Amino acid sequence: MPSNYFDKMYDYAVQLINAGLAYVCDLSADETREYRGTLTAPGTESPYRKRTIEENLDLFLRMKNGEFGDGSKVLRAKIDMTSSNINLRDPVMYRIMHADHPHTGNKWCIYPTYDWAHGIEDSIEKITHSICTLEFEDHRPLYDWFLEQLKIHHPRQIEFARLNLTFTVLSKRKLLQLVEEKYVSGWDDPRMPTISGLRRRGYKPEIIRNFCEKIGVSKANSTVDFALLEHCIREDLNVTSNRYMGVLRPLKVVIENYPDEKEEELTAVNNPADPNSSSRVVPFSKVLYIEQDDFMENPPKDFYRLAPGREVRLRYAYFIKCINVIKDSNNNIIEVHCTYDPETKGGNAPDGRKVKATMHWVSAKHAKKIEVRLYDRLFTSEFVENEKDNWKSCINPKSCEVLKESFCEPYIANLKLDERFQFERLGYFCADSKDHTIENPVFNRIVQLKDAWEKIKKKMGNSIIN
Amino acid sequence: MNENIESIRVNFIKNIITEDIENKKIEKVITRFPPEPNGYLHIGHAKSICLNFGIAKDFGGICNLRFDDTNPVKEDMEYISSIKEDAVKLF
């Protein structure tokens, strides 16, 4: 902790006073600002700049001993009030603050400024390379000046461009506002760009490290596309994650020609992207759930999934054909009735006939009810920082959709708690580290799969959505 | 070994450090990551953590996690423990 170095910092300050390189200044904060000048106008020397070394030593000791009130005096470095670098215009090293410190208690009532403290901390710790963001580039001459005058170990300061990401904010003040004003559930909300938020979202440490490696390090400011972060995790999950079946918005399917009490155990590959993948069994029975989106009563030309009279493949199971649609009194579809072809077990027809769609499903009798949280980007604007004071107006109102009536195959009970997996065709998911229990499973969507259908929908506008 | 040297020369900071070692300006690399304990770490800090801890690892040096406590403000233990957890888990 830097507060351990307070004694040493004080001694170094006395060393500078003795060398005639620091003085106690009585100007008020406003006056100090006025004397400092501007980017275009040089500063003016403080009337206290000519104090003798003896006077400065005495006053600084009395500052330390608590003889003066807050803000009444400061210790400043004596450098150059006409420097083109404002940081070198006699910067403040110590200010008076009668306040208790969490580690040093009331021992001190003078506290070092960042510029004074930071170089000394680096030096004491024998840092060889002090790496910081670009906004400290203009502070480097001051960093160097202090260490040169003190003739102590002198680390090399190197600046790099900080990370900017599209569709998010990375200012601590703004992130705090998101938390305090309850736009998110906390610092570790899975939509937050915080490390704990990303972790809860399902980002493993190696993904973040890989992302940092990919974006590289440079001196030029730039904004990295959020999609690159998503790309990094998708690339990893495609290879490493098992596939399971889950239905987010269930629609009941009844297979009319399937025996009422019959049950089958079908074999499903856990990860088709891995040639050495293990497999599991998935139960099949007469009543199933499919995704509401996978059925259309009056399908447009480009819709190949289930529709009246049409045959599709149920993944790892059979071909089914829709023969009837059951509706409630409000004309909402509540059930779809189908027949299945027992010859197509495993997913292929012996007579060679083809179907254009393969859909995921779960057996209603065996399904486990789950809560699913579908996360999207927290902001609708690509460059949130450009929105200035309006930044909160581009918070995405649909950044979290909670579905409490989703279902998944029973195998999910065997999941390891930190396992990331794919719900086939829906995206990559993981158990929520805070709210998930075996009894009440809660899954976060880490990232979507690329969705060709969405693209077609966009191209054609809303006309095809019923 | 050659591969190692190649992977070290991926950014300009690593190049500078490699030169400093070759010119015998330094022996053991020591970097630091100095967060202020007034919020949670975010992906921007991750870049700095990966850089500082990554350099220390690549060059067989060390990286100090240093909490800036030069100001007499109340410390929020929530922030301090979260920062420790995040930095440790990331590296």
Interface residues (C-beta under 8 A of the other chain):
Chain A: M1 P2 S3 M97 A99 D100 H101 P102 H103 W108 Y111 P112 Y114 A117 H118 E121 D122 E125 K126 I127 T128 H129 S130 I131 T133 R156 I158 F160 R162 L163 N164 L165 L170 K172 L175 L176 W187 D188 M192 P193 T194 I195 S196 G197 L198 R199 P205 I208 R209 F211 C212 E213 I215 G216 V217 S218 K219 L229
Chain B: V10 N11 F12 I13 I16 I17 D20 I26 K28 V29 I30 T31 R32 P34 N38 G39 Y40 L41 H42 I43 G44 H45 A46 K47 S48 C50 L51 N52 G54 I55 G61 N64 R66 F67 D68 D69 T70 N71 P72 V73 K74 E75 S82 E85 D86 K89 L90 F91
